[in-house]
Amino acid sequence: MANYTIKLRALLVISFCASMFSCATTDDFKTMNTDLPKDQLSRSQYYGMLADNYFQNKNFDEAADYYRLSILHSKINLNSRAKLMQTYLKLNNENLAYAEFKLVSEQYYMHLNDLSVAQVNQFLISTQDYSNLESFNKFYFERSGSVYSLWQAIEASLVSRSYHKALEYLKLVDINVDKKYIEEKLYYIAFSKVYRNLKEYKKSIEYISKISSAERTHRLTLEEEILIYRDLKDSDKVVSLTQKLFKYNGRSFEFSELLAQVAFQIGQYDIVVDELNWQLNVTDHTKKSNHYTIYLKKLQLAHTYFLKGDFNSARKNYVELLDSSLDSNELMYYLALTEFELLNSYAALDYVDEIEVESKFFVPAQIKASRYEFERGNLDNALNRLRKSHYLRLDSKEIYTAYTEYLIRTGNLVEAVALSEKGLNKFGYVEDLSLFRAYCHYKLKNIPAFKQDLSAVINRNPKNHRAYDMLANLWYIDQKNPLETKFFTEKALDYGSQNQELMKILAWTLLDLGREEQAVALLEGLMDSNPMDSTYPKILSDVYRVNKVFNRYEQFTQIANSLENKESIQMNLRYLPHVHTPAVMQRYSPSRLPASQ
């Protein structure tokens, strides 16, 4: 590799120097002067040097003429042929360029040398023709043993994702090439890259580990190691290695973007903010082509502030983007969310009302605003907003669902049935609407219709936890058979329900069944995992009171009262069970001690 590099540089220097000197020329060729007598150059060389001068001055038509003249005097002047290929590309004539490449690779290949190969490679790289780049350099390596061409074949294979070919070439390096011609770290990095792309990560890490400790902070080494752990989805490792890369080599835009992306995924928002601000600082804001990219990065920065909980900074960034926004509806939606978080309800609702009906942000904004109104007891406002939104967007499945849910919440069951049926007729099967209709039929005592709707849901998905969630709540509210309630509750939990209310139902049901030891053990576990929820100590205090364990009763009553004083009013989950005291509690005997005793 070193000998090749010296030779290539020497040839380039000779070519450049020759182009800078002048000699007396005929009147026909006064475009270039040289101190070298014309008779010391072959005609082919002389015309090639004239062509080089025209090429450097971007006179590509003249350059092409003189390269053709150079080739006319020597068909085997492959340097001029290779440069003619590049000139044809400048003249947007790729067909003629490839005609010359075909002649070089099929007819005059015996006259190739390192310099002409380098020039042909430059042509192939500029056309991104990595297939020909790989095969051309493979051929030249087999003919000449050129380390340069073998490495070009490896790099071409990597770019074209021909990883098995790249691996074959790397093994040829092992067999045929004196390692002194190749930087050791580049050799190991190439192996690592191949194995990483073949998803053989153990081997990839093995080759990176062979690189000496002195080279482990090198940019190429760290970049490859980062990509390994990115593919392995080891986000913490990616973050630490990228920060190490920046410490020793400075930031690069590509890896700054990768760091921001990974840090965003794992919630390290301070890092995301730093990287996005750096990217915005180094991006050329004057280039028209960058405007959309800059907008997206500023929007991501605002989102990051929002997720970080810095709502004032989020609002500031969203507002700044309004003037440059391609879609102001999007920004008004996020501004509404921000104002809701800042408890500026009037400002938030103003932004919601500015969002155009046709926008994709109209539906989620209206649902969010309705929920906000509902949570604050403004039931009429919530329903009226959904009623109006439904009228404006009859195509929205989401509004059908939200509107039906709120009709149920406000006790308008007949209207909810009618709306859910209309939605199901319009959209076909919708799980939410089917469950809502089943719930309404149950409450309206239309049990055959209830069973039909519920069967339709469970037949589609026998492990539908939401169906069992609803059954558990309904059975619990109506104080039906506790064994059935326990069965539905356990089914819902087994099938993946995240409804924390089910654990309370299960505890109460166990008490109803006289299994107070199990119930208390469950309640104490729930209290440990939910230390700010007053429900569990309150239930436990009742259990201890009935069992006349007064010291524990007083202790848990005090805990429950303290927590209740700290709690704010929150929205209950969709099917909120009514808390009741099971009749069986009256039968508890002091001999039945709670599990903790």
C-alpha positions in Angstrom: 0.0 0.0 0.0 2.8 2.4 0.9 4.7 1.7 -2.4 1.5 2.1 -4.4 0.8 5.5 -2.6 4.3 6.8 -3.3 4.0 5.7 -7.0 0.6 7.3 -7.3 1.7 10.6 -5.7 4.8 10.7 -8.0 2.7 10.2 -11.1 0.2 12.9 -10.0 3.1 15.3 -9.2 4.7 14.7 -12.6 1.4 15.1 -14.4 0.6 18.4 -12.5 4.1 19.8 -13.0 4.1 19.0 -16.6 0.9 20.8 -17.0 2.4 23.9 -15.4 5.4 24.2 -17.7 5.2 25.4 -21.3 7.0 25.0 -24.6 6.8 26.6 -28.0 3.7 25.3 -29.8 2.5 25.6 -33.4 0.0 28.3 -34.2 -2.8 25.7 -34.1 -2.2 25.0 -30.4 -1.7 28.2 -28.5 -3.9 27.2 -25.6 -1.0 25.9 -23.5 2.7 26.7 -23.1 5.4 24.4 -21.8 9.1 24.7 -21.2 9.5 21.1 -22.3 10.3 20.8 -26.0 7.4 19.3 -27.9 9.6 16.7 -29.4 10.4 15.3 -25.9 6.7 14.3 -25.6 4.7 11.8 -27.6 1.8 13.3 -29.5 -0.5 11.3 -27.3 1.0 12.7 -24.1 1.1 16.2 -25.5 -2.6 16.3 -26.4 -3.4 14.7 -23.1 -1.7 17.5 -21.3 -3.5 20.1 -23.3 -6.8 18.3 -22.5 -5.9 18.3 -18.8 -5.5 22.1 -18.9 -8.9 22.5 -20.5 -10.4 20.2 -18.0 -9.0 22.1 -15.1 -10.4 25.3 -16.6 -13.8 23.6 -16.9 -13.8 23.8 -20.7 -15.1 20.3 -21.0 -15.9 20.4 -24.8 -12.3 21.3 -25.6 -11.0 18.8 -23.1 -13.0 16.0 -24.7 -11.7 16.9 -28.1 -8.0 16.8 -27.0 -8.5 13.6 -25.0 -9.9 12.0 -28.1 -7.0 13.4 -30.1 -4.6 11.9 -27.5 -6.3 8.5 -27.8 -6.2 8.8 -31.6 -2.4 8.9 -31.4 -2.2 6.0 -28.9 -5.1 3.7 -28.3 -3.4 2.3 -25.2 -3.1 5.7 -23.5 -5.5 4.6 -20.7 -4.8 7.6 -18.6 -6.5 9.8 -21.3 -9.3 7.3 -21.8 -10.0 7.3 -18.0 -10.0 11.1 -18.0 -12.2 11.1 -21.1 -14.8 9.1 -19.1 -14.9 11.8 -16.4 -15.1 14.5 -19.1 -18.1 12.8 -20.7 -19.8 12.7 -17.3 -19.3 16.5 -17.0 -20.9 16.8 -20.4 -23.8 14.6 -19.2 -23.1 11.8 -21.7 -22.9 8.7 -19.6 -23.3 6.4 -22.6 -20.1 7.6 -24.2 -18.3 7.4 -20.8 -19.3 3.7 -20.4 -18.3 3.0 -24.0 -14.8 4.1 -23.0 -15.0 2.0 -19.8 -15.9 -1.1 -21.8 -12.9 -0.6 -24.1 -10.6 -0.2 -21.1 -11.9 -3.2 -19.2 -12.4 -5.6 -22.1 -9.9 -4.6 -24.9 -7.0 -2.6 -23.5 -6.9 -4.1 -19.9 -3.3 -5.4 -20.5 -2.1 -1.8 -20.4 -3.7 -0.8 -17.1 -1.4 0.7 -14.5 -2.1 1.9 -10.9 -2.7 5.5 -12.1 -5.2 4.6 -14.8 -7.0 2.2 -12.4 -7.3 5.0 -9.9 -8.8 7.3 -12.5 -11.2 4.7 -13.7 -12.2 4.1 -10.1 -12.9 7.8 -9.7 -15.2 7.6 -12.7 -17.1 4.6 -11.2 -17.4 6.1 -7.8 -18.8 9.3 -9.2 -21.5 7.2 -11.0 -22.0 5.1 -7.8 -21.5 2.0 -9.9 -20.2 -0.2 -7.1 -20.9 -3.4 -8.9 -18.4 -2.5 -11.7 -16.1 -1.0 -9.2 -15.9 -4.2 -7.3 -15.5 -6.5 -10.4 -13.0 -4.1 -12.1 -10.7 -3.9 -9.0 -11.0 -7.7 -8.4 -9.8 -8.3 -12.0 -6.9 -5.8 -11.6 -5.9 -7.4 -8.3 -5.8 -10.9 -9.8 -3.7 -9.6 -12.6 -1.3 -7.3 -10.7 -1.6 -8.2 -7.0 -2.4 -4.5 -6.3 -3.3 -4.0 -2.6 -5.0 -0.8 -3.6 -7.4 -2.6 -5.9 -8.1 -5.3 -3.4 -9.1 -2.7 -0.9 -11.2 -0.9 -3.4 -13.0 -4.2 -4.1 -13.6 -4.6 -0.3 -15.0 -1.1 0.1 -17.2 -1.5 -3.1 -18.6 -4.7 -1.7 -19.4 -3.1 1.6 -21.1 -0.1 0.0 -23.2 -2.4 -2.2 -24.0 -4.6 0.8 -22.3 -7.7 -0.8 -21.0 -8.7 2.6 -20.1 -12.3 1.7 -18.0 -11.0 -1.2 -16.3 -8.5 1.1 -15.5 -11.4 3.5 -13.9 -13.4 0.7 -11.7 -10.4 -0.2 -10.7 -9.9 3.4 -9.6 -13.5 3.5 -7.6 -12.9 0.4 -5.8 -10.1 2.3 -5.0 -12.6 4.9 -3.4 -15.0 2.4 -1.8 -12.6 -0.2 -0.9 -9.3 1.3 1.9 -8.3 3.5 0.1 -6.6 6.5 2.7 -3.7 6.4 0.8 -2.3 3.4 -2.5 -2.0 5.4 -3.2 -0.2 8.6 -4.0 -2.8 11.2 -7.1 -1.0 12.6 -8.6 -0.6 9.1 -8.2 -4.3 8.5 -9.9 -5.2 11.8 -12.6 -2.6 11.3 -13.4 -4.0 7.8 -13.8 -7.5 9.3 -16.0 -6.1 12.1 -18.2 -4.2 9.6 -18.7 -7.3 7.6 -19.7 -9.5 10.5 -21.9 -6.8 12.0 -23.9 -6.6 8.8 -24.1 -10.4 8.7 -25.5 -10.1 12.3 -22.6 -12.1 13.7 -22.1 -9.6 16.5 -19.8 -11.8 18.6 -17.2 -12.0 15.8 -17.7 -8.3 15.1 -16.9 -7.4 18.7 -14.0 -9.8 18.7 -12.3 -8.0 15.8 -12.9 -4.6 17.3 -11.3 -5.9 20.5 -8.1 -6.8 18.6 -7.4 -3.1 17.9 -4.7 -1.8 20.2 -5.7 0.3 23.2 -3.9 3.3 21.6 -6.2 3.1 18.6 -9.5 2.4 20.5 -10.2 6.2 20.7 -9.7 6.5 16.9 -12.8 7.9 15.1 -13.3 4.9 12.7 -12.8 2.4 15.6 -15.3 4.2 17.8 -17.8 4.7 15.0 -17.8 1.0 14.2 -18.2 0.0 17.8 -21.1 2.4 18.2 -22.9 0.9 15.3 -22.4 -2.6 16.7 -24.2 -1.6 20.0 -26.8 0.3 18.1 -27.7 -2.9 16.2 -27.6 -4.8 19.5 -30.0 -2.1 20.9 -27.7 -1.4 23.9 -28.7 2.2 24.2 -26.6 3.0 27.3 -23.5 1.7 25.5 -24.3 3.7 22.4 -24.6 6.9 24.5 -21.4 6.3 26.4 -19.4 5.4 23.3 -20.7 8.3 21.3 -19.8 10.7 24.1 -16.3 9.2 24.0 -16.2 9.6 20.3 -17.0 13.3 20.6 -14.5 13.8 23.4 -11.5 12.5 21.4 -12.5 13.3 17.9 -15.1 16.1 18.0 -18.7 15.9 17.1 -19.9 14.7 13.7 -23.4 15.4 12.4 -24.3 11.8 11.6 -23.4 10.5 15.1 -24.8 13.6 16.8 -28.1 12.6 15.2 -27.7 9.0 16.2 -27.0 10.1 19.8 -30.0 12.3 19.9 -32.2 9.6 18.6 -31.0 6.9 21.1 -31.0 9.3 24.0 -34.6 10.3 23.1 -35.7 6.7 23.2 -34.3 6.1 26.7 -35.5 9.4 28.1 -32.2 11.2 28.5 -33.7 14.5 27.3 -30.8 16.7 28.5 -28.5 15.0 26.0 -31.1 15.3 23.2 -31.5 19.1 23.9 -27.7 19.6 23.7 -27.3 17.6 20.5 -30.2 19.3 18.7 -29.0 22.7 19.7 -25.5 21.8 18.3 -27.0 20.5 15.1 -29.0 23.7 14.6 -26.0 25.8 15.2 -23.8 24.1 12.6 -26.6 23.8 9.9 -26.5 26.5 7.2 -29.8 28.3 7.8 -29.4 30.3 4.5 -29.7 27.3 2.3 -33.2 26.8 1.0 -32.7 23.0 1.0 -32.1 23.0 4.7 -35.3 24.8 5.7 -37.5 21.8 6.2 -34.7 19.9 8.1 -34.3 22.9 10.4 -38.0 23.0 11.0 -38.1 19.3 12.0 -35.2 19.7 14.3 -36.7 22.7 16.1 -40.0 20.8 16.3 -38.2 17.8 17.8 -36.4 20.2 20.3 -39.8 21.6 21.4 -41.2 18.0 21.8 -38.1 17.1 23.9 -38.7 20.1 26.2 -42.3 18.9 26.5 -41.4 15.4 27.5 -38.7 16.7 29.8 -41.4 18.6 31.7 -40.0 22.0 30.8 -43.3 23.3 29.4 -42.3 27.0 29.3 -39.4 26.2 27.0 -41.6 23.9 24.9 -44.2 26.7 24.5 -41.5 29.2 23.5 -40.2 26.9 20.8 -43.6 26.0 19.5 -44.6 29.6 19.3 -41.3 30.5 17.4 -42.2 27.8 14.9 -45.7 29.1 14.1 -44.5 31.6 11.6 -42.3 29.1 9.7 -44.7 26.2 10.0 -45.8 24.2 7.0 -48.8 23.1 9.0 -49.8 25.5 11.8 -52.5 23.0 12.9 -49.8 20.7 14.1 -48.2 23.4 16.2 -51.5 24.7 17.6 -52.2 21.1 18.7 -48.9 20.8 20.6 -49.4 24.3 22.0 -52.8 23.3 23.3 -51.2 20.3 25.0 -48.6 22.5 26.5 -51.1 25.0 27.8 -53.2 22.2 29.3 -50.0 21.1 31.2 -49.5 24.7 32.4 -53.1 24.8 33.5 -53.9 27.6 31.1 -57.2 26.1 30.0 -58.5 29.2 28.2 -55.4 29.5 26.0 -55.4 25.7 25.4 -59.0 25.7 24.3 -58.4 28.7 22.1 -55.6 26.8 20.2 -57.9 23.8 19.9 -60.6 25.9 18.4 -58.2 27.3 15.8 -57.3 23.8 14.4 -59.0 23.3 11.0 -61.6 20.6 10.7 -59.8 18.8 7.8 -56.6 18.6 9.7 -55.4 15.3 11.1 -54.9 17.1 14.5 -58.6 18.1 14.7 -59.8 14.8 16.1 -57.2 14.2 18.8 -57.4 17.9 19.9 -61.1 17.8 20.3 -61.0 14.5 22.3 -58.2 15.9 24.5 -60.2 19.1 25.1 -63.4 17.1 25.9 -61.5 15.0 28.4 -60.1 18.1 30.0 -63.6 19.5 30.4 -65.0 16.2 31.7 -62.2 15.8 34.3 -63.0 19.2 35.7 -66.7 18.4 36.0 -67.8 20.4 33.0 -69.9 17.5 31.6 -72.1 19.6 29.3 -69.1 21.3 27.7 -67.4 17.9 27.2 -70.5 16.4 25.6 -71.3 19.4 23.5 -67.8 19.6 22.1 -67.9 15.9 21.1 -71.4 16.3 19.7 -70.2 19.2 17.5 -67.0 17.4 16.5 -69.0 14.3 15.6 -71.2 16.3 13.3 -68.2 17.9 11.6 -66.2 14.7 11.3 -68.6 11.9 10.6 -65.7 9.9 9.1 -63.8 9.7 12.5 -64.0 6.4 14.2 -62.1 7.9 17.2 -64.9 10.5 17.7 -67.6 7.9 17.5 -65.7 6.0 20.2 -65.0 8.9 22.5 -68.6 10.3 22.1 -70.1 6.9 23.0 -67.9 6.6 26.0 -68.9 10.0 27.4 -72.6 9.3 26.8 -72.1 6.2 29.0 -70.2 8.2 31.6 -73.0 10.7 31.8 -75.7 8.0 31.9 -77.1 8.5 28.4 -77.2 4.8 27.7 -80.0 4.7 25.1 -78.3 7.4 23.1 -75.0 5.6 23.5 -76.5 2.3 22.1 -77.8 4.2 19.1 -74.5 5.9 18.4 -72.4 2.7 18.9 -74.7 0.9 16.5 -74.4 3.6 13.9 -70.6 3.5 14.2 -70.5 -0.3 13.9 -72.7 -0.1 10.8 -70.4 2.5 9.3 -67.0 1.1 10.2 -67.7 -2.6 10.7 -66.3 -4.3 13.8 -64.7 -1.8 16.2 -63.8 -3.4 19.6 -64.4 -0.3 21.7 -67.9 0.3 20.2 -68.8 -3.4 20.6 -67.8 -3.4 24.2 -69.6 -0.1 24.9 -72.8 -1.4 23.3 -72.5 -4.6 25.3 -72.1 -2.6 28.5 -75.2 -0.5 27.6 -77.3 -3.6 26.9 -76.3 -5.0 30.3 -77.2 -1.8 32.1 -80.5 -1.6 30.1 -81.2 -5.2 31.1 -81.2 -6.4 27.5 -79.2 -9.5 28.5 -79.6 -11.5 25.2 -78.1 -8.5 23.3 -75.4 -8.1 25.9 -74.4 -11.8 25.5 -74.4 -11.5 21.7 -72.1 -8.5 21.7 -69.8 -9.9 24.3 -69.6 -13.3 22.5 -68.7 -11.5 19.2 -65.7 -9.8 21.0 -64.5 -12.9 22.7 -64.9 -15.1 19.6 -62.6 -12.7 17.7 -60.0 -12.8 20.5 -60.6 -15.4 23.3 -57.8 -13.7 25.3 -59.4 -10.2 25.1 -58.5 -8.9 28.5 -60.8 -5.9 28.1 -63.9 -8.1 27.8 -63.0 -9.9 31.0 -62.1 -6.5 32.6 -65.6 -5.3 31.9 -67.2 -8.5 33.1 -65.3 -8.4 36.4 -66.4 -4.8 37.0 -70.0 -5.4 36.1 -70.2 -8.5 38.3 -68.5 -6.7 41.1 -70.7 -3.6 40.9 -73.8 -5.8 41.0 -72.4 -8.0 43.7 -73.0 -11.1 41.7 -71.4 -14.5 42.4 -68.0 -13.8 43.9 -66.5 -16.9 42.4 -67.5 -15.7 38.9 -66.1 -12.2 39.7 -62.8 -13.8 40.9 -62.7 -15.9 37.7 -63.3 -12.8 35.4 -60.8 -10.7 37.3 -58.0 -13.3 37.2 -58.7 -13.9 33.5 -58.4 -10.2 32.7 -55.1 -10.0 34.7 -53.7 -13.2 33.1 -54.5 -11.9 29.6 -52.6 -8.7 30.2 -54.9 -6.1 31.7 -53.1 -3.1 33.2 -56.3 -1.9 35.0 -55.1 -1.4 38.6 -58.7 -1.4 39.8 -58.9 -5.1 39.1 -56.5 -5.8 42.0 -58.8 -4.0 44.3 -61.8 -6.0 43.0 -59.8 -9.2 43.5 -59.0 -8.2 47.1 -62.7 -7.4 47.9 -63.8 -10.6 46.2 -61.4 -12.7 48.2 -62.9 -11.0 51.3 -66.4 -11.9 50.1 -65.3 -15.5 49.7 -63.9 -15.5 53.3 -60.3 -15.8 52.1 -59.2 -12.9 54.2 -55.6 -14.2 54.6 -55.1 -14.1 50.8 -56.9 -10.8 50.5 -54.8 -9.1 53.2 -51.5 -10.5 51.7 -52.6 -9.1 48.3 -53.6 -5.7 49.8 -50.3 -5.4 51.7 -48.4 -6.1 48.5 -50.5 -3.6 46.6 -49.9 -1.0 49.3 -46.1 -1.5 49.1 -46.1 -1.0 45.3 -48.6 1.9 45.4 -47.5 3.8 48.5 -49.4 7.0 47.6 -52.8 5.3 47.1 -55.1 5.6 50.1 -57.4 2.8 49.0 -55.3 -0.1 50.3 -54.6 1.1 53.8 -58.2 2.1 54.1 -59.5 -1.4 53.2 -56.8 -2.9 55.5 -57.9 -0.7 58.4 -61.5 -2.0 57.9 -60.3 -5.6 58.0 -58.3 -5.0 61.1 -61.3 -3.2 62.8 -63.6 -6.1 62.0 -61.0 -8.5 63.4 -60.5 -6.3 66.5 -56.8 -5.9 65.8 -57.1 -2.3 67.0 -53.4 -1.3 67.0 -53.2 -2.2 63.3 -56.6 -0.6 62.6 -55.4 2.7 64.1 -52.1 2.6 62.3 -53.7 2.0 58.9 -56.5 4.5 59.5 -53.9 7.1 60.2 -52.0 6.2 57.0 -55.2 6.3 54.9 -56.3 9.6 56.3 -52.9 11.2 55.6 -52.9 10.0 52.1 -56.4 11.1 51.4 -55.4 14.6 52.5 -52.6 14.7 49.9 -54.6 13.2 47.0 -56.1 15.3 44.2 -59.3 14.3 42.5 -58.4 12.1 39.5 -60.3 10.5 36.8 -61.1 6.8 37.5 -60.6 4.2 34.9 -63.3 3.4 32.3 -65.2 0.7 34.3 -64.9 2.1 37.9 -66.2 -0.3 40.5 -68.3 1.1 43.3 -66.6 0.5 46.6 -68.7 -1.5 48.9 -68.4 -3.4 52.2 -69.1 -7.1 51.6 -71.7 -8.5 53.9 -69.4 -11.2 54.8 -67.3 -8.6 56.6 -69.9 -8.7 59.4 -69.2 -12.4 59.9 -65.5 -12.0 60.5 -64.3 -13.6 63.7 -61.3 -12.4 65.8 -60.0 -15.9 65.4 -59.6 -15.2 61.6 -56.4 -13.2 61.8 -55.1 -11.2 58.8 -52.2 -12.6 56.8 -49.8 -10.2 58.4 -50.5 -11.5 61.8 
